[in-house]
Amino acid sequence: MTLRILLILLLIPVTASAQRIIQREFNDMTGGCDNYGWNMKVEFAIAKAEPIQIRAAAKNEALVELKLDANNDVTLHPARAVTFATPPERDRSGPASFSGLAAFKILETGVYRISSSDNNWMDVVRGTQRVASAAFEQQTACKSLNKSVAYRLNAGDSLILQINGNPQPFTTVIVTKWAD
């Protein structure tokens, strides 16, 4: 019995450290793809896979669902044509930018990373409320994955991803459960 308790106690720090998220200073986020502070091997491998074509919605209805652990090639709308489910935390839309909404579902509670090929603003919305991000990592000189934002999400969550202020009418979006 005491051996079992000891084993459980030894495993607790390993489990907790797997979910520990470190936020680096923005000055450390201006390099290339090999400068990420997070282990992004899974996301970079997915980014090389055959893309799934997705057309983002311009308003919060008939949302197309993003696939988890997949290379989602998302086509966006001119920003002024998009009505968000809730106001973005930072509105980066402008006359020459693109935005859109897509849905996704979480099957297992944990920390998830949403990565994008472009410098845009991404909000996750549950119902009508934005979900606070836990941290983000970005490498401005990385062309395949410009940024990744971490969120603590719950099993059964049906969520909306709001993409805001993208510089071009398409972006890659990859949603993964944090593995390291």
C-alpha positions, -999 to +999 in steps of 0.1 A: +000+000+000+027+025+009+047+016-022+016+024-043+012+058-026+049+065-031+046+057-068+017+080-072+035+108-054+065+104-077+044+106-108+027+139-098+056+162-105+061+146-139+025+151-148+025+187-135+057+196-153+043+184-186+016+211-183+040+239-172+040+266-198+068+292-199+062+325-216+093+340-232+100+377-238+090+390-272+126+399-279+133+362-280+106+357-307+122+373-338+142+344-352+137+315-376+119+282-372+147+267-352+144+294-325+111+283-310+114+279-272+086+252-273+091+218-289+073+223-322+084+191-340+048+177-342+035+210-356+063+213-382+057+177-393+019+184-397+027+216-416+044+194-443+014+171-446-012+173-473-035+203-464-072+200-457-090+229-475-113+248-452-133+280-459-138+301-428-172+315-420-178+353-421-202+351-392-211+328-363-232+303-382-226+273-404-190+271-391-167+246-408-148+224-383-111+225-381-095+190-378-072+185-349-036+173-356-041+183-393-028+209-417-059+231-421-055+254-451-080+281-442-094+306-467-104+338-451-127+368-460-120+405-463-119+417-426-147+442-430-171+414-441-166+394-409-188+396-378-171+379-349-189+358-323-174+381-296-153+412-301-116+402-305-092+409-277-072+429-302-088+440-334-062+438-361-086+441-390-080+468-415-088+475-451-061+452-465-065+423-440-085+391-438-104+373-410-127+344-404-143+319-380-140+282-377-152+256-351-133+228-333-141+203-306-119+191-277-121+154-268-096+153-240-089+179-213-054+195-215-033+223-229-037+228-267-016+248-291-031+266-320-004+274-345-007+296-376+016+303-406+009+340-404+011+370-381-025+374-372-045+376-340-063+344-328-090+342-302-107+311-289-143+316-279-165+293-257-201+303-261-198+341-261-167+344-239-131+345-250-109+318-235-077+333-220-045+321-235-020+305-213+011+317-233+022+322-269+054+316-288+063+333-321+092+334-345+087+363-369+112+350-394+097+315-396+077+312-428+060+278-421+047+285-386+048+321-375+031+317-341+016+292-316-008+301-288-015+278-258-049+273-242-061+252-213-092+235-227-118+210-214-131+177-228-164+183-246-156+220-254-172+232-286-151+262-295-148+289-321-115+301-335-115+337-346-087+347-370-083+384-372-061+407-393-043+381-414-021+398-441-034+374-469-067+356-477-055+323-464-035+308-435-024+275-422-040+265-388-028+235-368-045+225-335-026+200-313-026+188-278+006+198-260+026+166-258+059+175-240 
